[in-house]
Amino acid sequence: MVKISVGTKEECTWELPDELYYHPKDHIWAKVEGELVRVGLDAFGAYAAGKIQQLRTFPKGRQVRKDQAFGNLESGKFIGPLRAPVAGEIVDINQEVVSNPSKINDSPYEAWIAVFKPTNLEEDLKDLPHGEEKIRAWMEKEIEEYKKKEILKCD
């Protein structure tokens, strides 16, 4: 588990499981489960988005390319795409989370969004942060970018 803290506020501490892979632009986590990949929004992404109010996904059976949107989310301060960390077919959608998207804010690693059957898994995972060292380096850069944009409200 990689723990990242900024300032002293409790809400400015995020945990990112180091066994997961992360889409570095959109904070989508990816968990390899045999032949499938389960995906969701990481803790920092959920914090940055704010309370998630709406979530839309493409239907099961849809093929997507890596980095292509497979849905979008909307909160009080953000509307944006959910980009696929791997290419493949969407084989499952978590309808419970689609119906109640704020579950992502409460439990980002339990409130998965979709499951993919990847078409080029090994190649797609190569550039995704994974493991403590790479996740920490990526998040330190992310936090600096967010600070520059004055998005983080941490002391």
N, C-alpha and C positions, 0 to 999 in steps of 0.2 A: 504494500500500500504506500503510495506517495502522498504525503501530507504537505500542502502548500498553504502558507499563512501570509496575510498582508495586514499589518497593523495589529490591533488588539480586539477588534470586534469579532464575536463568535461567527457571524455570517460571512466573514472574510477568511475562513479556513475551509479548504476543500480537500477531499480525499479522492484520489484516483487510483483504482486498483491497477497494479502494475502487470497483471496477467492479461489485461485487455489491450487492444490496439485503439488508436485514436485518430480520427480525421482531424488534422491540425487546423483547418480553417473553420470548421463548423462545430467542433466539439462533439462529434458523434463517436460514441464508443462502439467497438466491434468485439464480440466474443466468439471465437472459433469453437464450434461444437460438432466435432466430427466432420461431416460433409456440409454442414450448414454454418451460417454466421448470423448471430442475433445482434441487433443494433439498438441503440438508444442515445439519449442526450446525456453528456457527462455533468457532474456536479457544478463545475465552473460555468458551463453553457447554460444550465438551468438558472444559476444565480444571475448571469449577465442578461438573460432574457426577461427575468422577472416572472411573476405569476403567469403561467401558461394558461391561456383561456380557450384556445382552439387549436386543433391538430387535424390535419388532413393528410392522407397518404394515397398513393396510387393503389389500385386493387391488386389482389393476389393474381399471379400469373404474368404480371408486367415485367418485362426485361428492362434493366437499367444499366447504364455504363457507370464505371467508377467516376465519381465527382458529379454525376447527374442528379438532379433533384428527384427524390422518391416521395416527396410530400412537402408540407410547409407547416410552420407553427406561427401562432399569433399570441402576443401578450400585450400588456398595456404599453410597453415601450419598444416592442420589436415585432416585425413581421418579416419572415424570411424563409428560405428554403432549407430543407433537410437534405443534405447531399450524401449519396451512397459512398461508403468507404471502400466498397468492393463492387465489381460488376457481377451481375447475375439476375436471377429470377426472384421476384418477391414470392415466397411460398407461404408466409403467414403474416397477419397483421394483428396486433394486440388491440382488439376492439374495446376492451375495458379501459385502456389508456386513451384511445381515440375519444371515447365517450366522456372520460374524466381526465383531461390532460394535466391537471394540476398534480396528479400523482407523480409526475416526473419531478416536480419541485420537491415533493416529500421524500421520494426514494428513487433517485435517478438510475440506479443500477438494477433495481427490481422492476421498474416501470419501463420495460423494453417496448420498442415501437414496432419493429418488423424483423422478419427472419428472411435471409437470402440464401439461395442455392447458388454459390459463386461459380463463375465460369473460368476465372484465372486467379485463383486465391493466392498462390505463392507470389506471383508477380505483384498483385495488388497490395499485399501486406508490406512489401519492402520499404516503402517510404512513409509508413504510418508509425508514429512514436509508440514504442512498446518497451517495457522494462523500466526500472526505476531511473536509471541515468538519462535515457532519452526523453522520458516523460517530464522529468524535472527540468531539463534544458529547454524543452519546448514550452513548458508552462512559464518559466522565468521570462522568456521572450514575449509570450502572450501578455503577461501581467504588465510588462514595461509598455507594450503597445496600448493596452487599456488605460494605463496611467497617463500616457501622452494625450490620449483622446479625452481624458477626464471622465471616463466611464465608471471607473471603480470608485465607490464611496466608502473607502476604508481609511482609517487613520493610521 
